[in-house]
Amino acid sequence: MDYKKVTENATPEETAAMPRGIPLLKDELDIVIPTIRNLDFLEMWRPFFEPYHLIIVQDGDPSKTINVPDGFDYELYNRNDINRILGPKASCISFKDSACRCFGYMVSKKKYIFTIDDDCFVGKDPSGKPINALEQHIKNILSPSTPLFFNTLYDPFREGADFVRGYPFSLREGVPTAVSHGLWLNIPDYDAPTQLVKPRERNTRYVDMVLTIPKGTLFPMCGMNLAFDRHLIGPAMYFGLMGDGQPIGRYDDMWAGWCTKVICDHLNLGVKTGLPYIFHSKASNPFVNLKKEYKGIFWQEDIIPFFQAVTLPKECTTVQECYIELSKQVKEKLSKVDPYFDKLADAMVTWIEAWDELNPAGAAVANGKA
C-alpha cells in the first residue's frame, strides 16, 4: 500500500521513524477495529498502537482469512465466534455492516475503548508532526467535561486554557467524561446526498479545539475515530441492527450517539468533540450509501425529535436501566414510524442481556448487588 498518498508526504521509512512517545493506559484500553480485509493499515499506526491490545471484529464471510501484521497483540472474532459466544442473542449483532464493532465493546475487559476504521490513517498537524490520535483521546477522556455551562474558551482543562470570567465557580469541577469524539482530515463524514453534490470536497482545516457538547444537545456521532469510558457508558454503545437483512445501514454510530447522549445527560456525564484528527483516506460509493441510508434520511426527521423530547425517570440510575427504559420508549413511539423500530427495541433489550452475561460484575453493579 502506498502510504504516501494518504499522508501527503510521509514515506513508509518516515512512518517507521515516527516518535513513539510514552504509552498511556496500555493495560486499561482496548482498540476495536471492524474489518473485511487485511489490516495492512496498522503498519502506519504501529508507533502508536503496538503497546495496546487489539480486538478485531471480522465482518462478512467467516471463512476468509484476515491477515494482521506481526508484532501486534490481538484477538480476532468472526461471525462463527459471535454465534458461539452469544448463542441466540447473537441476533442483536449486525452482519455485513461495521456496526458489528460493538461486539468488541462487549467482550473487552478493559475500562476504555478506542475504535477506528481500517481506512483511517495517521494525519499531520499544521506543523507536519504526525498526530497521535489515541494520546489525544486519552487526554480528553481523563479530563472533566463541562456540559452544564458553556466555556467560550472551549475546553478549560486543556493546557493554556481556563474558565473565562463569568463562569460559575460551583460548576468548575466539571463532570466525568464518558465519550471523546474525534474528527477527520481529507474525506469528511458526509451522507450520500452531500457526497453526490460535493464529490471532490476535502477537509484541509485543522482546528485546534476540543469542546464539551452541551447538555440537551444531540450530535451526529461518527464511529471511525471514537473513544469512550466503557465502565461509564459502555452498555449504551450499541450500534443497532444494520446491514444484511435490515432496511437501513450507515446509521449505526448515529443511533449509538443519540442513545448515548441522552443517557449521558441523564447521568450527568460529558461528551467531548474536536481533536484528535485522523486522515480518512477512502470515500465510500455515494450511490451504494444512498441505498443504505435512504430510509434513514426520512426516518431521522422523526427519530431526532424523539430523542430531543425523551426523558428518563430518576429511578434509572445505571446505564443498563436507562437503556432498557429507552428501548421501551422506542417501541412505544418509533414503531409508529416503521415496524423496524419494534425489532430494534427488542434487539436493544437483547444487547443489554448479552452485555450483562459477558460482564457479570457490571451487571451486579447495575442491579445494586455489588
JOTA-V955247 format. One record per pair of residues at least 4 apart in sequence whose C-alpha atoms are under 6 Angstrom apart, sorted by the first residue. I is the first residue (numbers start at 0). J is the second residue. D is the distance in Angstrom with one decimal. If there is no record, write none. Layout:
i: <I	I>
j: <J	J>
d: <D	D>
This chain:
i: <3	3	3	3	5	9	19	24	25	27	27	28	28	28	29	29	29	30	30	30	30	31	31	31	31	31	32	32	32	33	33	33	33	33	34	34	35	35	37	37	38	41	44	45	49	52	52	53	54	54	55	56	56	56	57	57	58	59	61	61	76	81	82	82	85	91	91	92	93	93	93	93	94	94	95	95	96	98	98	105	110	110	111	111	111	112	112	113	113	114	115	115	116	118	119	119	120	120	121	121	122	122	122	122	123	123	123	123	124	132	135	136	137	140	143	143	143	143	144	144	144	144	144	145	145	146	146	146	147	153	154	154	155	155	155	174	175	175	176	176	176	177	177	177	177	177	178	178	178	179	179	179	179	180	180	181	181	181	181	181	181	181	182	183	183	183	183	184	184	184	185	185	185	186	186	189	191	191	191	193	194	194	208	209	209	209	210	210	211	211	212	214	219	220	220	220	221	222	229	235	236	237	238	238	238	239	241	241	241	242	247	247	248	248	250	252	255	256	259	263	263	285	288	289	295	299	305	315	315	317	326	328	329	329	330	330	330	333	334	334	334	340	346	350	354	355	355	363	363	364	364>
j: <7	8	9	10	280	13	46	28	51	109	110	109	111	112	52	53	112	53	112	113	114	53	54	55	103	114	55	114	115	55	56	57	97	100	57	58	57	58	65	66	67	45	48	49	71	72	73	73	73	74	75	75	76	100	76	77	95	95	77	78	80	85	86	89	89	346	350	99	98	99	240	241	242	243	242	243	242	238	251	354	229	230	227	228	229	226	227	225	226	225	223	224	223	280	278	279	277	278	277	278	129	130	277	278	127	128	129	130	128	275	275	179	141	176	173	174	175	176	173	174	176	211	269	173	211	211	213	214	214	210	209	210	160	161	162	268	268	269	268	269	270	227	228	231	269	270	226	227	270	226	227	271	272	225	272	224	225	272	273	274	275	276	276	276	277	278	279	202	203	278	201	202	279	201	279	193	285	288	289	197	198	285	273	272	273	274	271	272	270	271	270	264	253	252	253	256	252	252	233	259	255	255	251	252	255	251	245	247	248	248	291	292	291	292	254	256	259	260	263	267	268	289	292	293	299	303	309	320	321	365	344	332	333	344	334	341	344	340	338	340	341	344	350	354	358	359	362	368	369	368	369>
d: <5.5	5.5	5.1	5.2	5.8	5.7	5.0	5.9	5.2	5.1	5.5	5.4	4.6	5.6	5.3	5.7	5.1	4.7	5.9	4.8	5.6	5.9	4.8	5.8	6.0	4.7	4.9	5.9	5.7	5.9	4.7	5.9	5.8	5.1	5.2	5.8	5.8	5.3	5.0	4.8	5.3	5.9	5.7	5.1	5.5	5.2	5.5	4.4	5.7	5.2	4.7	5.9	5.0	5.9	5.9	4.7	5.6	5.0	5.3	5.7	5.6	5.9	5.1	5.4	5.0	5.1	6.0	5.7	5.8	5.1	5.2	5.4	6.0	5.5	5.4	5.5	4.9	5.2	5.6	5.8	5.2	5.6	5.9	4.6	5.2	5.4	5.5	5.7	4.2	5.4	4.5	4.9	4.9	5.7	5.6	4.6	6.0	4.9	5.6	5.7	5.9	5.5	4.9	4.6	5.2	5.3	4.5	5.3	5.5	5.1	5.8	5.9	6.0	5.3	5.3	5.3	5.0	5.4	5.3	5.3	5.4	5.8	5.0	5.0	5.8	5.8	4.3	5.0	6.0	4.9	5.6	5.0	5.0	4.1	5.3	5.7	5.4	6.0	5.9	4.4	5.9	5.5	5.1	6.0	5.6	6.0	5.9	4.3	4.7	5.1	5.9	4.9	5.9	4.9	4.5	5.2	5.8	5.9	5.4	5.4	5.0	5.9	4.8	4.9	5.0	5.7	5.9	5.2	5.9	4.8	4.8	4.7	5.8	5.4	5.3	6.0	4.8	5.5	5.0	5.9	5.2	5.9	5.7	5.7	4.6	5.6	5.5	5.7	5.7	4.4	5.8	5.6	5.6	5.8	5.3	5.0	5.7	5.3	4.0	5.5	5.3	5.5	4.5	5.6	5.2	5.6	5.5	5.7	4.9	5.2	5.3	6.0	4.6	5.8	6.0	5.9	5.8	6.0	6.0	5.7	4.6	5.9	6.0	5.4	5.7	5.7	6.0	5.2	5.3	5.6	4.8	5.8	5.1	6.0	5.3	5.0	5.5	5.9	5.2	4.9	5.1	5.9	6.0	6.0	5.9	5.4	4.9	4.9	5.4	5.7	5.0>
